[in-house]
Amino acid sequence: MSTRNLDRRILGPYRISHHPFCDQFKDHVYVFRETKVCRGCVMQYSGMIFSFFIIVVGNLLGWWHGLTEIQVGLVLYSLIFPTIVTALWIENRKIKDVARFLLGVSFSLAFVQFVFTPNWLIKGWILLNFIPGYFYLNQQRAKSNNDVCNHCKEFNNMPYCTGFQIYADREKIFLAQAVHGGIHDPFALHPDKLEE
């Protein structure tokens, strides 16, 4: 099994439970029914869903009809700013949670503006701001995670340290099922069910 492939499945940016199952990352996750999920992802996706609902309702009620595209752009920047600040200077997880929620709101707002604006300059501006910003924030998140792992006594065992062992077991199950048929998603299994 390729370590690179395992790392990609474990740390994929669209998985909501990509942190290791260990105490080093206990402040990075929420626990729902014994399932650990990334706090930042939960808050970001919640912000996206919430804001889509508000955008649709607000549009039906005419809340946004008086806003210019410049005003919408200023709102976007004000929503993104807390994430930039927390990524660079603030370690408090609760403040980071709020910033991630607002970032999710900004993604939805940017998407709606990009789709519905007839102005190609605005579309270009959104792309030039959001795409590099997205990759930069992902890079910062990866650096933050690496900093935690680099200071762990089990770092030399990666990706078979205690925190990643469950993921590694699930990857083996997935590969075995892919070869023998009957593929299921082992990442959906509770750790106690891995041996079954």
MDTraj code that builds the backbone (N, CA, C; nanometers):
import mdtraj as md
import numpy as np

residues = "MET SER THR ARG ASN LEU ASP ARG ARG ILE LEU GLY PRO TYR ARG ILE SER HIS HIS PRO PHE CYS ASP GLN PHE LYS ASP HIS VAL TYR VAL PHE ARG GLU THR LYS VAL CYS ARG GLY CYS VAL MET GLN TYR SER GLY MET ILE PHE SER PHE PHE ILE ILE VAL VAL GLY ASN LEU LEU GLY TRP TRP HIS GLY LEU THR GLU ILE GLN VAL GLY LEU VAL LEU TYR SER LEU ILE PHE PRO THR ILE VAL THR ALA LEU TRP ILE GLU ASN ARG LYS ILE LYS ASP VAL ALA ARG PHE LEU LEU GLY VAL SER PHE SER LEU ALA PHE VAL GLN PHE VAL PHE THR PRO ASN TRP LEU ILE LYS GLY TRP ILE LEU LEU ASN PHE ILE PRO GLY TYR PHE TYR LEU ASN GLN GLN ARG ALA LYS SER ASN ASN ASP VAL CYS ASN HIS CYS LYS GLU PHE ASN ASN MET PRO TYR CYS THR GLY PHE GLN ILE TYR ALA ASP ARG GLU LYS ILE PHE LEU ALA GLN ALA VAL HIS GLY GLY ILE HIS ASP PRO PHE ALA LEU HIS PRO ASP LYS LEU GLU GLU".split()
xyz = np.array([
    [0.0849, -0.1198, 0.0000],
    [0.0000, 0.0000, 0.0000],
    [0.0882, 0.1245, 0.0000],
    [0.0562, 0.2177, -0.0852],
    [0.1354, 0.3398, -0.0971],
    [0.1063, 0.4344, 0.0186],
    [0.2120, 0.4821, 0.0834],
    [0.1938, 0.5799, 0.1908],
    [0.1307, 0.7067, 0.1371],
    [0.1684, 0.7460, 0.0147],
    [0.1128, 0.8670, -0.0451],
    [-0.0392, 0.8532, -0.0635],
    [-0.0834, 0.7355, -0.1138],
    [-0.2266, 0.7134, -0.1324],
    [-0.3001, 0.7128, -0.0004],
    [-0.2388, 0.6524, 0.1007],
    [-0.3016, 0.6498, 0.2330],
    [-0.3143, 0.7908, 0.2883],
    [-0.2074, 0.8692, 0.2767],
    [-0.2123, 1.0068, 0.3245],
    [-0.3219, 1.0848, 0.2538],
    [-0.3376, 1.0605, 0.1221],
    [-0.4379, 1.1344, 0.0456],
    [-0.5789, 1.0987, 0.0927],
    [-0.6029, 0.9706, 0.1209],
    [-0.7367, 0.9302, 0.1681],
    [-0.7626, 0.9821, 0.3093],
    [-0.6577, 0.9798, 0.3918],
    [-0.6747, 1.0241, 0.5300],
    [-0.6954, 1.1753, 0.5381],
    [-0.6132, 1.2484, 0.4667],
    [-0.6094, 1.3934, 0.4823],
    [-0.6799, 1.4677, 0.3698],
    [-0.7586, 1.3962, 0.2892],
    [-0.8302, 1.4605, 0.1801],
    [-0.9114, 1.5784, 0.2302],
    [-0.9046, 1.6934, 0.1627],
    [-0.9682, 1.8145, 0.2137],
    [-1.1203, 1.8091, 0.2166],
    [-1.1813, 1.7083, 0.1486],
    [-1.3269, 1.7021, 0.1465],
    [-1.3822, 1.5979, 0.2423],
    [-1.2933, 1.5294, 0.3169],
    [-1.3399, 1.4386, 0.4220],
    [-1.3581, 1.5205, 0.5481],
    [-1.4607, 1.4876, 0.6235],
    [-1.4882, 1.5677, 0.7420],
    [-1.4242, 1.5066, 0.8667],
    [-1.3604, 1.3903, 0.8533],
    [-1.2934, 1.3282, 0.9685],
    [-1.1510, 1.2899, 0.9304],
    [-1.0720, 1.3911, 0.8934],
    [-0.9384, 1.3640, 0.8425],
    [-0.8282, 1.3816, 0.9448],
    [-0.8618, 1.4081, 1.0710],
    [-0.7587, 1.4211, 1.1735],
    [-0.7317, 1.2860, 1.2381],
    [-0.6093, 1.2644, 1.2841],
    [-0.5780, 1.1379, 1.3515],
    [-0.6627, 1.1180, 1.4769],
    [-0.6856, 0.9918, 1.5126],
    [-0.7587, 0.9575, 1.6346],
    [-0.6611, 0.9560, 1.7513],
    [-0.6162, 1.0720, 1.7943],
    [-0.5220, 1.0750, 1.9057],
    [-0.5402, 1.2032, 1.9864],
    [-0.4813, 1.2028, 2.1066],
    [-0.4968, 1.3175, 2.1963],
    [-0.4302, 1.4433, 2.1432],
    [-0.3317, 1.4276, 2.0542],
    [-0.2634, 1.5439, 1.9988],
    [-0.3600, 1.6346, 1.9226],
    [-0.4676, 1.5758, 1.8694],
    [-0.5627, 1.6515, 1.7879],
    [-0.6988, 1.6657, 1.8540],
    [-0.7054, 1.6436, 1.9858],
    [-0.8363, 1.6440, 2.0500],
    [-0.9042, 1.7808, 2.0441],
    [-0.8279, 1.8903, 2.0344],
    [-0.8912, 2.0221, 2.0243],
    [-0.9241, 2.0590, 1.8793],
    [-0.8954, 1.9692, 1.7840],
    [-0.9254, 1.9941, 1.6426],
    [-1.0556, 1.9275, 1.5997],
    [-1.1162, 1.8501, 1.6889],
    [-1.2317, 1.7701, 1.6480],
    [-1.3504, 1.7889, 1.7427],
    [-1.4694, 1.7626, 1.6884],
    [-1.5899, 1.7421, 1.7681],
    [-1.6162, 1.5924, 1.7697],
    [-1.6820, 1.5445, 1.8732],
    [-1.7160, 1.4026, 1.8813],
    [-1.8676, 1.3890, 1.8779],
    [-1.9174, 1.3214, 1.7741],
    [-2.0597, 1.2935, 1.7605],
    [-2.0794, 1.1424, 1.7639],
    [-2.1407, 1.0927, 1.8712],
    [-2.1654, 0.9487, 1.8836],
    [-2.0387, 0.8680, 1.8573],
    [-1.9325, 0.9042, 1.9227],
    [-1.8028, 0.8364, 1.9160],
    [-1.7333, 0.8530, 1.7805],
    [-1.7867, 0.9378, 1.6929],
    [-1.7208, 0.9665, 1.5660],
    [-1.6569, 1.1036, 1.5742],
    [-1.5268, 1.1092, 1.5459],
    [-1.4563, 1.2365, 1.5515],
    [-1.4622, 1.3040, 1.4157],
    [-1.5037, 1.4303, 1.4150],
    [-1.5107, 1.5067, 1.2902],
    [-1.4361, 1.6385, 1.3084],
    [-1.3801, 1.6869, 1.2000],
    [-1.3008, 1.8096, 1.2025],
    [-1.3873, 1.9296, 1.2408],
    [-1.3450, 2.0034, 1.3407],
    [-1.4200, 2.1219, 1.3842],
    [-1.4281, 2.2261, 1.2745],
    [-1.3143, 2.2523, 1.2098],
    [-1.3120, 2.3551, 1.1057],
    [-1.4047, 2.3225, 0.9911],
    [-1.4052, 2.1962, 0.9474],
    [-1.4929, 2.1561, 0.8369],
    [-1.6394, 2.1659, 0.8764],
    [-1.6718, 2.1197, 0.9969],
    [-1.8116, 2.1268, 1.0432],
    [-1.8590, 2.2708, 1.0438],
    [-1.7776, 2.3601, 1.0970],
    [-1.8185, 2.5000, 1.1037],
    [-1.8259, 2.5622, 0.9643],
    [-1.7305, 2.5297, 0.8776],
    [-1.7304, 2.5877, 0.7431],
    [-1.8513, 2.5399, 0.6634],
    [-1.8786, 2.4101, 0.6658],
    [-1.9939, 2.3579, 0.5918],
    [-2.1245, 2.4102, 0.6504],
    [-2.1287, 2.4254, 0.7827],
    [-2.2486, 2.4812, 0.8462],
    [-2.2729, 2.6239, 0.7991],
    [-2.1651, 2.7016, 0.7900],
    [-2.1767, 2.8385, 0.7400],
    [-2.2249, 2.8428, 0.5966],
    [-2.1778, 2.7500, 0.5137],
    [-2.2211, 2.7456, 0.3744],
    [-2.3701, 2.7130, 0.3634],
    [-2.4145, 2.6116, 0.4384],
    [-2.5552, 2.5709, 0.4332],
    [-2.6455, 2.6806, 0.4875],
    [-2.6066, 2.7367, 0.6026],
    [-2.6857, 2.8426, 0.6650],
    [-2.6993, 2.9626, 0.5718],
    [-2.5874, 3.0028, 0.5103],
    [-2.5913, 3.1222, 0.4266],
    [-2.6690, 3.0996, 0.2977],
    [-2.6620, 2.9784, 0.2404],
    [-2.7442, 2.9501, 0.1228],
    [-2.8923, 2.9671, 0.1565],
    [-2.9307, 2.9180, 0.2738],
    [-3.0704, 2.9314, 0.3178],
    [-3.1076, 3.0787, 0.3329],
    [-3.0205, 3.1560, 0.3973],
    [-3.0476, 3.2986, 0.4185],
    [-3.0504, 3.3745, 0.2857],
    [-2.9596, 3.3392, 0.1943],
    [-2.9558, 3.4055, 0.0630],
    [-3.0850, 3.3806, -0.0132],
    [-3.1319, 3.2547, -0.0129],
    [-3.2554, 3.2217, -0.0842],
    [-3.3748, 3.2918, -0.0225],
    [-3.3870, 3.2835, 0.1108],
    [-3.4994, 3.3484, 0.1794],
    [-3.4932, 3.4995, 0.1602],
    [-3.3728, 3.5563, 0.1759],
    [-3.3566, 3.7003, 0.1599],
    [-3.3912, 3.7480, 0.0203],
    [-3.3573, 3.6662, -0.0791],
    [-3.3907, 3.7021, -0.2167],
    [-3.5420, 3.6994, -0.2385],
    [-3.6075, 3.5986, -0.1834],
    [-3.7533, 3.5893, -0.1971],
    [-3.8237, 3.7067, -0.1287],
    [-3.7659, 3.7530, -0.0184],
    [-3.8264, 3.8637, 0.0572],
    [-3.7755, 4.0004, 0.0130],
    [-3.6814, 4.0015, -0.0813],
    [-3.6324, 4.1284, -0.1345],
    [-3.5314, 4.2000, -0.0467],
    [-3.4650, 4.1271, 0.0435],
    [-3.3687, 4.1908, 0.1333],
    [-3.2473, 4.2457, 0.0591],
    [-3.2049, 4.1800, -0.0475],
    [-3.0769, 4.2122, -0.1109],
    [-3.0901, 4.3017, -0.2338],
    [-3.2099, 4.3372, -0.2715],
    [-3.2304, 4.4078, -0.3984],
    [-3.1631, 4.5449, -0.4042],
    [-3.1384, 4.6062, -0.2896],
    [-3.0768, 4.7388, -0.2913],
    [-2.9246, 4.7377, -0.2874],
    [-2.8641, 4.6186, -0.2741],
    [-2.7182, 4.6105, -0.2612],
    [-2.6493, 4.6175, -0.3970],
    [-2.5415, 4.6930, -0.4028],
    [-2.4586, 4.6960, -0.5240],
    [-2.3554, 4.5834, -0.5152],
    [-2.2915, 4.5534, -0.6276],
    [-2.1904, 4.4480, -0.6266],
    [-2.0682, 4.4878, -0.5445],
    [-2.0387, 4.6154, -0.5387],
    [-1.9283, 4.6633, -0.4547],
    [-1.9597, 4.6379, -0.3070],
    [-2.0832, 4.6635, -0.2679],
    [-2.1225, 4.6385, -0.1285],
    [-2.1148, 4.4899, -0.0950],
    [-2.1578, 4.4053, -0.1891],
    [-2.1470, 4.2602, -0.1675],
    [-2.0008, 4.2207, -0.1534],
    [-1.9137, 4.2793, -0.2363],
    [-1.7706, 4.2509, -0.2273],
    [-1.7124, 4.2901, -0.0919],
    [-1.7551, 4.4049, -0.0390],
    [-1.7076, 4.4474, 0.0931],
    [-1.7531, 4.3515, 0.2020],
    [-1.8762, 4.3015, 0.1892],
    [-1.9259, 4.2021, 0.2848],
    [-1.8401, 4.0753, 0.2765],
    [-1.8079, 4.0329, 0.1532],
    [-1.7231, 3.9147, 0.1350],
    [-1.5897, 3.9292, 0.2072],
    [-1.5243, 4.0436, 0.1860],
    [-1.3942, 4.0644, 0.2500],
    [-1.4054, 4.0695, 0.4016],
    [-1.5127, 4.1275, 0.4511],
    [-1.5296, 4.1337, 0.5968],
    [-1.5512, 3.9943, 0.6554],
    [-1.6123, 3.9031, 0.5773],
    [-1.6345, 3.7661, 0.6246],
    [-1.5075, 3.6816, 0.6178],
    [-1.4222, 3.7110, 0.5221],
    [-1.2977, 3.6346, 0.5064],
    [-1.1912, 3.6795, 0.6072],
    [-1.1921, 3.8069, 0.6419],
    [-1.0870, 3.8657, 0.7253],
    [-1.0630, 3.7893, 0.8564],
    [-1.1687, 3.7481, 0.9315],
    [-1.1426, 3.6744, 1.0566],
    [-1.0632, 3.5453, 1.0357],
    [-1.0851, 3.4762, 0.9236],
    [-1.0109, 3.3526, 0.8982],
    [-0.8628, 3.3826, 0.8754],
    [-0.8343, 3.4899, 0.8046],
    [-0.6940, 3.5289, 0.7814],
    [-0.6259, 3.5612, 0.9133],
    [-0.6952, 3.6360, 0.9982],
    [-0.6394, 3.6747, 1.1285],
    [-0.6137, 3.5516, 1.2151],
    [-0.7132, 3.4608, 1.2211],
    [-0.6961, 3.3423, 1.3067],
    [-0.5909, 3.2477, 1.2516],
    [-0.5775, 3.2409, 1.1184],
    [-0.4760, 3.1529, 1.0592],
    [-0.3353, 3.2015, 1.0914],
    [-0.3190, 3.3322, 1.1049],
    [-0.1849, 3.3880, 1.1252],
    [-0.1492, 3.4128, 1.2712],
    [-0.2482, 3.4522, 1.3527],
    [-0.2115, 3.5014, 1.4869],
    [-0.2894, 3.4435, 1.6041],
    [-0.4046, 3.3837, 1.5831],
    [-0.4892, 3.3445, 1.6960],
    [-0.4983, 3.1929, 1.7062],
    [-0.4763, 3.1394, 1.8266],
    [-0.4805, 2.9951, 1.8490],
    [-0.6096, 2.9485, 1.9154],
    [-0.6887, 3.0394, 1.9689],
    [-0.8107, 3.0014, 2.0396],
    [-0.9068, 2.9286, 1.9459],
    [-0.9429, 2.8035, 1.9826],
    [-1.0233, 2.7203, 1.8929],
    [-1.1653, 2.7742, 1.8748],
    [-1.2231, 2.8345, 1.9778],
    [-1.3608, 2.8865, 1.9653],
    [-1.3653, 3.0044, 1.8685],
    [-1.2640, 3.0892, 1.8744],
    [-1.2577, 3.2013, 1.7803],
    [-1.2354, 3.1484, 1.6389],
    [-1.1512, 3.0452, 1.6250],
    [-1.1291, 2.9837, 1.4942],
    [-1.2588, 2.9230, 1.4396],
    [-1.3403, 2.8648, 1.5289],
    [-1.4680, 2.8073, 1.4859],
    [-1.5586, 2.9136, 1.4245],
    [-1.5670, 3.0281, 1.4909],
    [-1.6502, 3.1378, 1.4396],
    [-1.5956, 3.1853, 1.3047],
    [-1.4630, 3.1968, 1.2957],
    [-1.4003, 3.2417, 1.1708],
    [-1.4295, 3.1435, 1.0575],
    [-1.4239, 3.0132, 1.0861],
    [-1.4518, 2.9131, 0.9833],
    [-1.5984, 2.9184, 0.9394],
    [-1.6883, 2.9441, 1.0338],
    [-1.8304, 2.9575, 0.9986],
    [-1.8489, 3.0752, 0.9025],
    [-1.7860, 3.1872, 0.9347],
    [-1.7959, 3.3054, 0.8480],
    [-1.7308, 3.2806, 0.7121],
    [-1.6234, 3.2002, 0.7100],
    [-1.5602, 3.1654, 0.5834],
    [-1.6574, 3.0852, 0.4957],
    [-1.7302, 2.9922, 0.5590],
    [-1.8309, 2.9167, 0.4859],
    [-1.9379, 3.0075, 0.4276],
    [-1.9798, 3.1072, 0.5056],
    [-2.0780, 3.2054, 0.4569],
    [-2.0215, 3.2788, 0.3357],
    [-1.8939, 3.3164, 0.3428],
    [-1.8324, 3.3904, 0.2319],
    [-1.8243, 3.3051, 0.1056],
    [-1.7973, 3.1739, 0.1201],
    [-1.7929, 3.0864, 0.0029],
    [-1.9278, 3.0840, -0.0685],
    [-2.0346, 3.0698, 0.0087],
    [-2.1683, 3.0669, -0.0519],
    [-2.1997, 3.1988, -0.1203],
    [-2.1688, 3.3082, -0.0537],
    [-2.1963, 3.4404, -0.1094],
    [-2.1158, 3.4643, -0.2369],
    [-1.9887, 3.4231, -0.2357],
    [-1.9038, 3.4390, -0.3544],
    [-1.9556, 3.3534, -0.4700],
    [-1.9991, 3.2326, -0.4382],
    [-2.0515, 3.1436, -0.5422],
    [-2.1761, 3.2033, -0.6070],
    [-2.2679, 3.2528, -0.5235],
    [-2.3921, 3.3109, -0.5757],
    [-2.3612, 3.4346, -0.6601],
    [-2.2713, 3.5199, -0.6097],
    [-2.2369, 3.6396, -0.6858],
    [-2.1696, 3.6025, -0.8178],
    [-2.0789, 3.5037, -0.8145],
    [-2.0098, 3.4622, -0.9357],
    [-2.1084, 3.4094, -1.0411],
    [-2.2057, 3.3296, -0.9974],
    [-2.3014, 3.2698, -1.0911],
    [-2.3950, 3.3743, -1.1510],
    [-2.4411, 3.4692, -1.0692],
    [-2.5484, 3.5575, -1.1141],
    [-2.5039, 3.6940, -1.1652],
    [-2.3784, 3.7324, -1.1386],
    [-2.3368, 3.8629, -1.1895],
    [-2.3104, 3.8560, -1.3401],
    [-2.3569, 3.9556, -1.4152],
    [-2.3247, 3.9595, -1.5583],
    [-2.1875, 4.0244, -1.5844],
    [-2.1278, 4.0792, -1.4799],
    [-2.0036, 4.1538, -1.4925],
    [-1.8832, 4.0587, -1.4880],
    [-1.8122, 4.0463, -1.6009],
    [-1.6990, 3.9546, -1.6077],
    [-1.5799, 4.0018, -1.5246],
    [-1.5702, 4.1310, -1.5008],
    [-1.4636, 4.1805, -1.4126],
    [-1.4846, 4.1315, -1.2695],
    [-1.6104, 4.1313, -1.2257],
    [-1.6419, 4.0810, -1.0914],
    [-1.6129, 3.9317, -1.0832],
    [-1.6519, 3.8571, -1.1874],
    [-1.6237, 3.7134, -1.1895],
    [-1.4730, 3.6883, -1.1790],
    [-1.3958, 3.7619, -1.2581],
    [-1.2508, 3.7468, -1.2548],
    [-1.1922, 3.7829, -1.1193],
    [-1.2443, 3.8893, -1.0594],
    [-1.1970, 3.9328, -0.9278],
    [-1.2221, 3.8256, -0.8220],
    [-1.3402, 3.7636, -0.8281],
    [-1.3719, 3.6572, -0.7323],
    [-1.2753, 3.5405, -0.7492],
    [-1.2525, 3.4990, -0.8739],
    [-1.1603, 3.3874, -0.8983],
    [-1.0190, 3.4195, -0.8517],
    [-0.9725, 3.5418, -0.8816],
    [-0.8366, 3.5803, -0.8453],
    [-0.8167, 3.5924, -0.6946],
    [-0.9260, 3.6142, -0.6218],
    [-0.9162, 3.6247, -0.4759],
    [-0.9408, 3.4926, -0.4060],
    [-1.0425, 3.4182, -0.4498],
    [-1.0824, 3.2996, -0.3746],
    [-0.9947, 3.1785, -0.4018],
    [-0.9527, 3.1587, -0.5266],
    [-0.8738, 3.0388, -0.5563],
    [-0.7369, 3.0429, -0.4868],
    [-0.6579, 3.1502, -0.5012],
    [-0.5312, 3.1540, -0.4256],
    [-0.5543, 3.1516, -0.2742],
    [-0.6583, 3.2209, -0.2280],
    [-0.6877, 3.2225, -0.0847],
    [-0.7209, 3.0843, -0.0330],
    [-0.7970, 3.0082, -0.1122],
    [-0.8346, 2.8726, -0.0723],
    [-0.7100, 2.7847, -0.0576],
    [-0.6202, 2.7909, -0.1574],
    [-0.4996, 2.7090, -0.1513],
    [-0.4070, 2.7541, -0.0386],
    [-0.4025, 2.8845, -0.0141],
    [-0.3179, 2.9350, 0.0946],
    [-0.3682, 2.8843, 0.2299],
    [-0.4999, 2.8912, 0.2513],
    [-0.5560, 2.8470, 0.3792],
    [-0.5373, 2.6966, 0.3975],
    [-0.5526, 2.6189, 0.2891],
    [-0.5272, 2.4750, 0.2989],
    [-0.3816, 2.4469, 0.3332],
    [-0.2917, 2.5265, 0.2767],
    [-0.1493, 2.5110, 0.3057],
    [-0.1212, 2.5420, 0.4526],
    [-0.1870, 2.6466, 0.5037],
    [-0.1698, 2.6818, 0.6447],
    [-0.2232, 2.5723, 0.7357],
    [-0.3377, 2.5139, 0.6963],
    [-0.3950, 2.4064, 0.7763],
    [-0.3024, 2.2857, 0.7780],
    [-0.2476, 2.2506, 0.6608],
    [-0.1558, 2.1374, 0.6531],
    [-0.0314, 2.1629, 0.7380],
    [0.0194, 2.2864, 0.7348],
    [0.1371, 2.3214, 0.8148],
    [0.1061, 2.3081, 0.9632],
    [-0.0131, 2.3549, 1.0022],
    [-0.0536, 2.3450, 1.1425],
    [-0.0610, 2.1991, 1.1868],
    [-0.1218, 2.1140, 1.1018],
    [-0.1307, 1.9717, 1.1347],
    [0.0076, 1.9081, 1.1415],
    [0.0945, 1.9438, 1.0467],
    [0.2303, 1.8883, 1.0465],
    [0.3072, 1.9299, 1.1705],
    [0.2870, 2.0538, 1.2150],
    [0.3562, 2.1010, 1.3353],
    [0.3186, 2.0161, 1.4559],
    [0.1894, 1.9785, 1.4644],
    [0.1449, 1.8937, 1.5752],
    [0.2124, 1.7572, 1.5655],
    [0.2097, 1.6964, 1.4462],
    [0.2687, 1.5630, 1.4277],
    [0.4201, 1.5639, 1.4467],
    [0.4861, 1.6697, 1.4011],
    [0.6321, 1.6762, 1.4110],
    [0.6815, 1.6746, 1.5547],
    [0.5979, 1.7195, 1.6483],
    [0.6382, 1.7233, 1.7888],
    [0.5898, 1.6008, 1.8664],
    [0.5329, 1.5045, 1.7948],
    [0.4803, 1.3845, 1.8597],
    [0.5902, 1.2788, 1.8690],
    [0.5920, 1.2057, 1.9779],
    [0.6950, 1.1024, 1.9967],
    [0.6793, 0.9868, 1.8985],
    [0.5609, 0.9740, 1.8370],
    [0.5379, 0.8662, 1.7404],
    [0.5566, 0.9123, 1.5958],
    [0.6141, 1.0301, 1.5760],
    [0.6239, 1.0865, 1.4409],
    [0.6923, 0.9923, 1.3423],
    [0.7974, 0.9222, 1.3857],
    [0.8717, 0.8345, 1.2952],
    [0.7917, 0.7110, 1.2535],
    [0.6798, 0.6855, 1.3197],
    [0.5958, 0.5710, 1.2840],
    [0.4878, 0.6066, 1.1816],
    [0.4786, 0.7348, 1.1418],
    [0.3752, 0.7771, 1.0473],
    [0.3831, 0.6965, 0.9185],
    [0.2718, 0.6550, 0.8554],
    [0.1350, 0.6808, 0.9007],
    [0.0794, 0.5715, 0.9898],
    [0.1681, 0.4939, 1.0547],
    [0.1205, 0.3851, 1.1394],
    [0.1348, 0.4177, 1.2869],
    [0.1241, 0.5436, 1.3200],
    [0.1225, 0.5828, 1.4599],
    [-0.0140, 0.5464, 1.5176],
    [-0.0294, 0.5634, 1.6473],
    [-0.1548, 0.5280, 1.7132],
    [-0.2731, 0.6014, 1.6520],
    [-0.2550, 0.7289, 1.6227],
    [-0.3652, 0.8094, 1.5708],
    [-0.4102, 0.7701, 1.4318],
    [-0.3159, 0.7227, 1.3495],
    [-0.3489, 0.6870, 1.2112],
    [-0.3762, 0.5377, 1.1925],
    [-0.3527, 0.4555, 1.2952],
    [-0.3635, 0.3108, 1.2766],
    [-0.5031, 0.2690, 1.2312],
    [-0.6063, 0.3312, 1.2878],
    [-0.7432, 0.2966, 1.2477],
    [-0.7636, 0.3270, 1.1000],
    [-0.7125, 0.4420, 1.0544],
    [-0.7248, 0.4768, 0.9133],
    [-0.6508, 0.3754, 0.8262],
    [-0.5310, 0.3346, 0.8714],
    [-0.4519, 0.2384, 0.7948],
    [-0.5263, 0.1057, 0.7850],
    [-0.5880, 0.0614, 0.8951],
    [-0.6661, -0.0618, 0.8935],
    [-0.7825, -0.0506, 0.7959],
    [-0.8473, 0.0645, 0.7964],
    [-0.9605, 0.0852, 0.7060],
    [-0.9148, 0.0836, 0.5604],
    [-0.7974, 0.1397, 0.5345],
    [-0.7438, 0.1403, 0.3987],
    [-0.7161, -0.0027, 0.3517],
    [-0.6623, -0.0873, 0.4405],
    [-0.6368, -0.2266, 0.4044],
    [-0.7673, -0.2980, 0.3706],
    [-0.8719, -0.2721, 0.4510],
    [-1.0027, -0.3331, 0.4249],
    [-1.0543, -0.2881, 0.2886],
    [-1.0430, -0.1609, 0.2613],
    [-1.0917, -0.1063, 0.1339],
    [-1.0216, -0.1735, 0.0159],
    [-0.8883, -0.1842, 0.0247],
    [-0.8129, -0.2452, -0.0850],
    [-0.8485, -0.3924, -0.1012],
    [-0.8656, -0.4635, 0.0107],
    [-0.9025, -0.6047, 0.0034],
    [-1.0401, -0.6211, -0.0606],
    [-1.1332, -0.5351, -0.0239],
    [-1.2672, -0.5436, -0.0811],
    [-1.2674, -0.5063, -0.2281],
    [-1.1808, -0.4137, -0.2661],
    [-1.1730, -0.3743, -0.4064],
    [-1.1245, -0.4911, -0.4920],
    [-1.0315, -0.5698, -0.4375],
    [-0.9777, -0.6842, -0.5111],
    [-1.0794, -0.7977, -0.5167],
    [-1.1497, -0.8231, -0.4047],
    [-1.2391, -0.9392, -0.3957],
    [-1.3854, -0.9060, -0.4196],
    [-1.4156, -0.7798, -0.4515],
    [-1.5550, -0.7424, -0.4791],
    [-1.6296, -0.7054, -0.3520],
    [-1.7529, -0.6626, -0.3684],
    [-1.8349, -0.6252, -0.2533],
    [-1.7817, -0.5033, -0.1817],
    [-1.7450, -0.3999, -0.2570],
    [-1.6806, -0.2826, -0.1970],
    [-1.7775, -0.2064, -0.1073],
    [-1.7338, -0.1768, 0.0124],
    [-1.8045, -0.0900, 0.1060],
    [-1.7078, 0.0191, 0.1489],
    [-1.7567, 0.1191, 0.2157],
    [-1.6684, 0.2262, 0.2614],
    [-1.6228, 0.1977, 0.4036],
    [-1.5009, 0.1480, 0.4226],
    [-1.4544, 0.1181, 0.5581],
    [-1.4379, 0.2424, 0.6428],
    [-1.4316, 0.3602, 0.5799],
    [-1.4181, 0.4832, 0.6572],
    [-1.5465, 0.5149, 0.7326],
    [-1.6562, 0.4469, 0.6940],
    [-1.7825, 0.4677, 0.7636],
    [-1.7962, 0.3730, 0.8826],
    [-1.7041, 0.2769, 0.8953],
    [-1.7136, 0.1799, 1.0031],
    [-1.6673, 0.2384, 1.1356],
    [-1.7339, 0.1969, 1.2423],
    [-1.6853, 0.2296, 1.3761],
    [-1.5593, 0.1470, 1.4013],
    [-1.4612, 0.2014, 1.4734],
    [-1.3366, 0.1255, 1.4989],
    [-1.3587, -0.0150, 1.5524],
    [-1.4634, -0.0360, 1.6342],
    [-1.4889, -0.1689, 1.6904],
    [-1.5319, -0.2698, 1.5844],
    [-1.5760, -0.2225, 1.4681],
    [-1.6269, -0.3109, 1.3635],
    [-1.5207, -0.3502, 1.2608],
    [-1.4002, -0.3002, 1.2783],
    [-1.2975, -0.3215, 1.1765],
    [-1.2581, -0.4673, 1.1619],
    [-1.2661, -0.5427, 1.2672],
    [-1.2209, -0.6828, 1.2619],
    [-1.3281, -0.7758, 1.2079],
    [-1.4503, -0.7285, 1.1919],
    [-1.5603, -0.8150, 1.1493],
    [-1.5550, -0.8418, 1.0003],
])
top = md.Topology()
chain = top.add_chain()
for i, resn in enumerate(residues, 1):
    res = top.add_residue(resn, chain, resSeq=i)
    for name in ("N", "CA", "C"):
        top.add_atom(name, md.element.get_by_symbol(name[0]), res)
traj = md.Trajectory(xyz[None], top)
